[in-house]
Amino acid sequence: MKKIFVLSFLALLLCAAPSFAVWSPQDGEYWIRINKEKLKLTLYRGGETVKSWPVSIGRGLGKVKTSRMDLITPAGTFTIYRVIQDASKLIYDPAWFNEEGEPSEGVYGSKLISFYNKWQIAIHGTNNPGSVGRRATHGCIRLKNRDINELVTYVKPKMKLVIVEGDGIPFSKETI
């Protein structure tokens, strides 16, 4: 009897387990897509483009991010969890990447968008607008301050962020 109960319980768990279906936007849903090849962030509402901006991405080479130190911007589908409205006081410490220099404020620009990932990367502004439009970061996505100021007016927690290598499939089979 105990064996039947355990098997029934396991079968119930398997039926209730979440499926990792391909995510696709609902009509009217805002979401962000970053094309690493074109260095472009695009805001969508459903399937319609709202606006696009140039970005910088990680200067690391390769397609798969394996550590914070590889300087690669990861591809995949992510979920945004917060917007920091004043990122100007956040401290960047070069020691995090075994680089020389002193910790400094203002590096992350005016705003910062956090999304769930294990590398502590984000979408943020910059104190170096000339770096936007090339591979220049440690893995974060960087926008000019005026651009991220406009973008955050659309961004809410639980919004999706899709990062792709190029013009290929825009959605990941796994939501992170």
Secondary structure, 3 states (H helix, E strand, C coil): CHHHHHHHHHHHHHHHCCCCCCCCCCCCCEEEEEECCCCEEEEEECCEEEEEEECEEECCCCCCCCCHHHCCCCCEEEEEEEEECCCCCCEECHHHHCCCCCCEECCCCCCEEEECCCCCCEEECCCCHHHCCCEEECCCEECCHHHHHHHCCCCCCCCEEEEECCCCCCCCCCEC
